[in-house]
Amino acid sequence: MVIIASGPQLPDDPQIARRDPRLLENGPVIQANGYSDQPYVVVNRSGSWLCVVTSSDAHEGDSSQRIIARTSADRGRTWSQPIDIEPADGPEASWAVPLVTPSGRVYVFYTYNTQNIREVPTDTGRSPRVDTLGDMVFRYSDDEGRSWSADRFQVPIRTFDIDRRNPFGGDVLFWWSVGKPEIVGTSVFIAASKVGEFREESQGFQKTSEGFLLRSDNILEVQDAAEIRWETLPDGDFGLQAPDGEVAEEHKVVGLGGGDLFCVYRSEKGYVASATSRDGGHTWSTPEWATYASGRPIKNPRAATFAWSCGDGRHLLWFHNNSNTWFGTYRNPAWLSGGIEVDGVIRWSEPEIAVYADDPQVSMSYPDLVRFDGRFYLTETEKHTARVHEVDDALVQGLWGEPSTRLEEDIILDYVDGAAMVPFTVTPFQLRRGNWKIEEARAGFTLSAAVKIQDPTPGRILLDNRDASDRGVCVEIGDQGRIRFTMSDGRRQCSWTSEAGTFTVGIETHIGIIVDGGPKIIMFVADGRLQDGAEARPYGWGRFSDDLRDVNSAAPLSVHGLAHREVRALRIYDRALRVAEVVELQGRGNRGG
């Protein structure tokens, strides 16, 4: 049986093609001058938003680095002029994290170069970077960020063994914080990172690092800031370290049910590090790589990875879904995973692309999650321009397992074995407007198939509609149980291959191939798991050319392997399904439809 729906409906309004909410440039700008980092938002009692930004007139680490605030009365669409929390002509003030209390008071905590130190010894010389040293200080505002306390208050930090190994023997502390304070019960926890040794900035700067927390049990109640009590955690002489290696940094803590704590942080090994405390932060589990519900470790380069509590035992995780082990340009796109607490453990879902930039060299990071009026927003920065993005609610709910309402929409082919040749047409990646203008459609499509491979000979074709010019798509068998997908517009060919062991001979396998024309990425989902490259390669997803135009062929789709009924079912959608939707299809019986 074959069911063929009508062809794709091309958008009449050229603006429609550019309205992908995940596209970086579609987010309203918070700040775009000089250097802009950690654009973190709290919602005031009036409903206005207050964003604090680490800013400078030039670049990261410049001597003008300071803390500024901006406010928005329209959910981040427009922002006020900057308000200095610390001025540009003072010692470096960096890495601000805000906290709003039930009274409406807003605290901002940050690293302050109190002694105005001008250089730091490294393993090969000296560095002028002096923005990760000094005291933790704070100011506060009682008028929703319009003005700030005249006094600057210091937060005491207990020294660890790693401090005594720093270039100043612990007399000066090297540390910074990127995670917003977390309210757990009646306490507030601020996660931060200590640095022991440094190397040349081009080699990663921080050579050894580990995490710590500051806890206050009365900041939510007292009005006199001088009376706030602080405790450095964990107990003992060592902080939260990496499961492997010497780099453990940019810690972010969230509260779990019953007052437990869960902390995620970056490493230089290509994975998200994590640890759990069952006693309020005094002691922690042995650090390990965070995993999906399936047990696979979650990949992330040396880039910020944040978890956020969303209430009712639900969480979100920001990361970059690749295991490159260097800073580089590996932060595009950004991904989200949804977590649900089960018996004190967060079970993380297969991820979705949350934010991307057209230029793969652009790297967005240091996000914040804003929950307001039942909606979800992300802030991020690529270090010059900070933006805010409203996240599609269907994407968020899908991460938590909510069924899709659109799986019976946009189907252009629904095939069950029995016919050999059927046609299909998808929306082109680029649309012609007038005689010469080409519009980016940001279109995509998805092939969702149930296959049972009997003959694993590499090069055997399963699906093919390429014409004489090579335009069309092809799905073929690769070596070692891989599946290879190829598409061409007759001018340019793009392909991506799945992981080894994607299929086993004689076993039915659900394979989803998502061709996402927004970020220009091809993804494989096999039996409910988004492939991430496993140990063989850092990526499980591949990019295709932004010059690919139209892969529609006049030739019908040939379904091969009919003698063995290898293609059992096939659905083709005229859109890039979300990963969660492909997983849901698999859960309906491991068939394409």
Secondary structure by P-SEA (a helix, b strand, c coil): ccccccccccccccccccccccccccccccccccccccbbbbbccccbbbbbbbccccccccccbbbbbbbbccccccccccccccccccccccbbbbbbccccbbbbbbccccccccccccccccccccccccccccccccccccccccbbbbbbbbbcccccccccccccccccccccccccccbbbbbbcccccccccccccccccbbbbbbbcccccccccccbbbbbcccccccccccccccccbbbbbbcccbbbbbbbccccccccccccccccccccccccccccccbbbbbcccbbbbbbccccccccccccccccccccccccbbbbbbbbcccbbbbcccccccccccccccccbbbbbbcccbbbbbbccccccccccccaaaaaaaaccccccccccccbbbcccccbbbbbccccbbbcccccccccccbbbbbbbbbbccccccccccccccccccbbbbbbbccbbbbbbbbccccccccccccccccccbbbbbbbbbccccbbbbbbcccccccccccccccccccccccccccccccccccccccccccbbbbbcccccaaaaaaaaacccccc
